[in-house]
Amino acid sequence: MTEGPFLPRERLFKQQQYFQNLTKHTHLKGRYDVVTSVAIPLALAASSLFMIGRGVYNMSHGIGKKE
């Protein structure tokens, strides 16, 4: 019992040619790869910088200090 092909041969060749002829970086070749490789890390970095800045501001002004 043999399993059928996952993709038709013509479609596979078409996708191979598309990805091999792109001039982008390897991790940005897919359709949604920019979101997972660029946007999410940038959002995490921005939110962490914001929280660090807010913490430094609060510590320097004594906000939230227990007495």
Residue frames as a rotation matrix with the C-alpha (Angstrom) as fourth column:
MET 1
0.583 0.813 0.000 0.00
0.813 -0.583 0.000 0.00
0.000 0.000 -1.000 0.00
THR 2
-0.574 -0.800 0.174 1.60
0.807 -0.589 -0.042 3.25
0.136 0.116 0.984 -1.13
GLU 3
0.084 0.540 -0.837 0.64
0.604 -0.696 -0.389 6.70
-0.792 -0.473 -0.385 -0.09
GLY 4
0.609 0.232 0.758 -0.27
0.772 -0.391 -0.501 9.32
0.180 0.891 -0.417 -2.65
PRO 5
-0.446 -0.832 0.330 1.93
0.725 -0.552 -0.412 12.37
0.525 0.056 0.850 -3.20
PHE 6
-0.290 0.264 -0.920 1.54
0.777 -0.496 -0.388 15.25
-0.559 -0.827 -0.061 -0.79
LEU 7
0.109 0.270 -0.957 1.56
-0.341 -0.894 -0.291 17.83
-0.934 0.358 -0.005 -3.59
PRO 8
0.913 0.153 0.378 1.22
0.297 0.384 -0.874 17.44
-0.279 0.911 0.305 -7.33
ARG 9
0.105 -0.974 0.202 4.62
0.912 0.175 0.372 17.44
-0.397 0.145 0.906 -9.07
GLU 10
-0.024 -0.086 0.996 3.93
0.745 -0.666 -0.040 20.52
0.666 0.741 0.080 -11.15
ARG 11
0.833 0.386 0.396 2.93
0.032 -0.749 0.662 22.57
0.552 -0.539 -0.636 -8.13
LEU 12
0.752 -0.619 -0.225 5.99
0.434 0.209 0.876 21.39
-0.495 -0.757 0.426 -6.22
PHE 13
-0.128 -0.814 0.567 8.29
0.991 -0.080 0.110 22.40
-0.044 0.576 0.816 -9.09
LYS 14
0.278 0.323 0.905 6.54
0.452 -0.875 0.173 25.76
0.848 0.360 -0.389 -9.29
GLN 15
0.993 0.103 0.055 7.06
-0.005 -0.430 0.903 26.41
0.117 -0.897 -0.426 -5.57
GLN 16
0.422 -0.906 -0.038 10.69
0.733 0.316 0.603 25.29
-0.534 -0.282 0.797 -5.74
GLN 17
-0.161 -0.459 0.874 11.38
0.898 -0.436 -0.064 27.69
0.411 0.774 0.482 -8.58
TYR 18
0.639 0.474 0.606 9.64
0.186 -0.859 0.476 30.51
0.746 -0.192 -0.637 -6.71
PHE 19
0.967 -0.240 -0.089 11.68
0.055 -0.144 0.988 30.03
-0.250 -0.960 -0.127 -3.54
GLN 20
0.231 -0.945 0.232 14.98
0.845 0.313 0.433 29.45
-0.482 0.096 0.871 -5.35
ASN 21
-0.125 -0.267 0.956 14.63
0.840 -0.542 -0.042 32.62
0.529 0.797 0.292 -7.45
LEU 22
0.890 0.455 0.038 13.83
0.353 -0.740 0.573 34.98
0.289 -0.496 -0.819 -4.57
THR 23
-0.040 -0.936 0.351 16.50
0.253 -0.349 -0.902 37.44
0.967 0.053 0.251 -3.53
LYS 24
0.555 0.288 0.780 15.23
-0.628 -0.470 0.620 37.82
0.546 -0.834 -0.080 0.04
HIS 25
-0.528 -0.695 0.489 16.89
-0.842 0.349 -0.413 36.29
0.116 -0.629 -0.768 3.08
THR 26
-0.770 0.162 -0.617 16.13
0.008 0.970 0.245 32.65
0.638 0.184 -0.748 3.76
HIS 27
-0.763 0.472 -0.441 14.01
0.607 0.291 -0.739 33.29
-0.220 -0.832 -0.508 6.87
LEU 28
-0.426 0.636 -0.643 11.80
-0.265 -0.767 -0.584 35.85
-0.865 -0.078 0.496 5.07
LYS 29
-0.975 -0.056 -0.213 10.86
-0.220 0.197 0.955 33.84
-0.011 0.979 -0.205 1.98
GLY 30
-0.625 0.781 -0.020 7.43
0.780 0.625 0.029 32.60
0.035 0.002 -0.999 3.06
ARG 31
-0.087 0.724 0.685 4.19
0.480 -0.571 0.665 34.50
0.873 0.387 -0.298 2.98
TYR 32
0.833 0.488 0.259 3.85
-0.011 -0.453 0.891 35.09
0.553 -0.746 -0.372 6.72
ASP 33
0.288 -0.804 -0.520 7.50
0.885 0.431 -0.175 34.75
0.365 -0.410 0.836 7.71
VAL 34
-0.435 -0.434 0.789 7.93
0.165 -0.900 -0.404 38.50
0.885 -0.045 0.463 8.13
VAL 35
0.460 0.688 0.562 5.33
-0.493 -0.328 0.806 38.48
0.738 -0.647 0.188 10.89
THR 36
0.964 -0.032 -0.262 6.97
0.214 0.679 0.703 35.68
0.156 -0.734 0.661 12.85
SER 37
0.229 -0.970 -0.081 10.57
0.950 0.241 -0.196 36.69
0.210 -0.032 0.977 12.24
VAL 38
-0.643 -0.499 0.581 10.37
0.450 -0.860 -0.241 40.48
0.619 0.106 0.778 12.45
ALA 39
-0.081 0.693 0.716 7.13
-0.293 -0.704 0.647 41.87
0.953 -0.157 0.260 13.86
ILE 40
0.802 0.435 -0.410 6.78
0.212 0.434 0.875 39.66
0.559 -0.789 0.256 16.94
PRO 41
0.057 -0.829 -0.556 10.39
0.988 0.128 -0.090 40.14
0.146 -0.544 0.826 18.14
LEU 42
-0.675 -0.268 0.687 10.12
0.278 -0.956 -0.099 43.89
0.683 0.124 0.720 17.55
ALA 43
0.298 0.866 0.401 6.90
-0.255 -0.332 0.908 44.01
0.920 -0.373 0.122 19.57
LEU 44
0.717 -0.089 -0.691 8.49
0.617 0.543 0.570 42.06
0.324 -0.835 0.444 22.41
ALA 45
-0.366 -0.926 -0.086 11.56
0.894 -0.324 -0.310 44.31
0.259 -0.191 0.947 22.41
ALA 46
-0.479 0.242 0.844 9.44
-0.019 -0.964 0.266 47.48
0.877 0.112 0.467 22.35
SER 47
0.626 0.778 0.057 7.21
-0.099 0.007 0.995 46.33
0.774 -0.628 0.081 25.21
SER 48
0.476 -0.512 -0.715 10.20
0.862 0.435 0.262 45.27
0.177 -0.741 0.648 27.32
LEU 49
-0.619 -0.711 0.335 11.93
0.643 -0.703 -0.305 48.63
0.452 0.027 0.892 26.75
PHE 50
-0.078 0.691 0.719 8.73
-0.212 -0.716 0.665 50.43
0.974 -0.100 0.202 27.71
MET 51
0.821 0.435 -0.370 8.39
0.216 0.364 0.906 48.42
0.529 -0.823 0.205 30.94
ILE 52
0.033 -0.888 -0.459 12.06
0.987 0.100 -0.124 48.94
0.156 -0.449 0.880 31.84
GLY 53
-0.652 -0.258 0.713 11.73
0.304 -0.950 -0.065 52.68
0.695 0.175 0.698 31.22
ARG 54
0.318 0.852 0.416 8.57
-0.235 -0.354 0.905 52.89
0.918 -0.386 0.088 33.29
GLY 55
0.713 -0.098 -0.694 10.26
0.623 0.544 0.562 50.98
0.322 -0.833 0.449 36.14
VAL 56
-0.402 -0.913 -0.067 13.28
0.876 -0.363 -0.317 53.29
0.265 -0.186 0.946 36.12
TYR 57
-0.434 0.330 0.838 11.00
-0.064 -0.939 0.337 56.34
0.898 0.093 0.429 36.10
ASN 58
0.647 0.762 -0.036 8.93
-0.058 0.097 0.994 54.99
0.761 -0.640 0.107 38.98
MET 59
0.431 -0.554 -0.713 12.03
0.883 0.420 0.208 54.12
0.185 -0.719 0.670 41.02
SER 60
-0.604 -0.744 0.285 13.62
0.675 -0.668 -0.312 57.52
0.423 0.004 0.906 40.47
HIS 61
-0.435 0.519 0.736 10.45
-0.368 -0.848 0.381 59.35
0.822 -0.105 0.560 41.52
GLY 62
-0.965 0.001 0.264 9.55
-0.249 0.324 -0.913 57.00
-0.087 -0.946 -0.312 44.38
ILE 63
-0.113 0.974 -0.195 6.22
-0.974 -0.069 0.216 55.99
0.197 0.214 0.957 42.88
GLY 64
0.535 0.450 -0.715 4.73
-0.366 0.886 0.284 52.77
0.761 0.110 0.639 44.24
LYS 65
-0.584 -0.802 -0.126 7.05
-0.171 0.273 -0.947 52.62
0.794 -0.531 -0.297 47.24
LYS 66
0.398 0.703 -0.590 5.61
0.466 0.399 0.790 50.89
0.790 -0.589 -0.169 50.30
GLU 67
-0.216 -0.449 0.867 5.85
-0.471 -0.730 -0.495 52.82
0.855 -0.516 -0.054 53.53
